[in-house]
């Protein structure tokens, strides 16, 4: 008996986005013949993608700052507990 080996392809998100872009390009070529219209739509699609990435970046930066602030507060609390008291 021979066993068939199944290859599982794990496609990255980047690869999926690239394929979607290519498919969208083909669809636009079929339905929107003038090059100027296609270029404008593609430009708008890239602008939309850039906007979403900027939104995610802003949210990520905010969350990072929030976590850093919490870590600093925890360090300050630890430092306060370690204070030495001098006795005369």
C-alpha positions as CSV (number, residue, x, y, z in Angstrom):
1,X,0.0,0.0,0.0
2,X,1.3,3.4,-0.9
3,X,0.5,6.4,1.1
4,X,-0.1,9.7,-0.5
5,X,1.6,12.6,1.0
6,X,-0.5,15.6,1.3
7,X,1.2,18.9,1.1
8,X,-0.3,21.6,3.2
9,X,0.4,25.1,1.9
10,X,0.3,27.8,4.4
11,X,-0.2,31.0,2.5
12,X,0.8,34.1,4.1
13,X,-1.6,37.1,4.4
14,X,0.8,38.9,2.1
15,X,0.4,36.2,-0.6
16,X,-3.4,36.2,-0.3
17,X,-3.5,40.0,-0.7
18,X,-1.2,39.8,-3.7
19,X,-3.5,37.3,-5.4
20,X,-6.6,39.3,-4.6
21,X,-5.0,42.4,-6.1
22,X,-4.1,40.4,-9.3
23,X,-7.7,39.1,-9.5
24,X,-9.2,42.6,-9.0
25,X,-6.8,43.9,-11.7
26,X,-8.1,41.4,-14.2
27,X,-11.7,42.2,-13.3
28,X,-11.1,45.9,-13.8
29,X,-9.5,45.2,-17.1
30,X,-12.6,43.4,-18.3
31,X,-15.2,45.9,-17.1
32,X,-13.3,49.2,-17.2
33,X,-11.6,49.5,-20.5
34,X,-10.2,53.1,-20.3
35,X,-6.7,53.0,-18.7
36,X,-7.3,56.3,-16.9
37,X,-10.3,54.9,-15.1
38,X,-8.4,51.8,-14.1
39,X,-5.4,53.8,-12.9
40,X,-7.7,56.1,-10.8
41,X,-9.5,53.1,-9.2
42,X,-6.2,51.3,-8.5
43,X,-4.8,54.5,-6.9
44,X,-7.9,54.7,-4.7
45,X,-7.6,51.0,-3.7
46,X,-3.9,51.6,-2.7
47,X,-5.1,54.7,-0.8
48,X,-7.7,52.7,1.1
49,X,-5.1,50.0,2.0
50,X,-2.7,52.7,3.2
51,X,-5.4,54.3,5.3
52,X,-6.2,51.0,7.0
53,X,-2.6,50.3,7.7
54,X,-2.2,53.8,9.2
55,X,-5.2,53.1,11.4
56,X,-3.7,49.8,12.6
57,X,-0.4,51.5,13.2
58,X,-2.0,54.3,15.2
59,X,-3.9,51.8,17.4
60,X,-0.8,49.7,17.9
61,X,1.3,52.7,18.9
62,X,-1.4,53.8,21.4
63,X,-1.5,50.3,22.9
64,X,2.3,50.1,23.1
65,X,2.4,53.5,24.9
66,X,-0.3,52.4,27.3
67,X,1.6,49.2,28.2
68,X,4.9,51.1,28.6
69,X,3.2,53.6,30.9
70,X,1.8,50.7,33.1
71,X,5.2,49.1,33.2
72,X,6.8,52.4,34.4
73,X,4.1,52.8,37.1
74,X,4.8,49.2,38.3
75,X,8.6,50.0,38.5
76,X,7.9,53.2,40.5
77,X,5.8,51.3,43.0
78,X,8.6,48.7,43.4
79,X,11.1,51.5,44.0
80,X,9.0,53.1,46.6
81,X,8.8,49.8,48.6
82,X,12.5,49.5,48.7
83,X,13.2,52.9,50.4
84,X,15.6,52.8,53.3
85,X,14.7,54.6,56.5
86,X,17.6,56.0,58.5
87,X,17.4,55.8,62.2
88,X,19.3,58.1,64.5
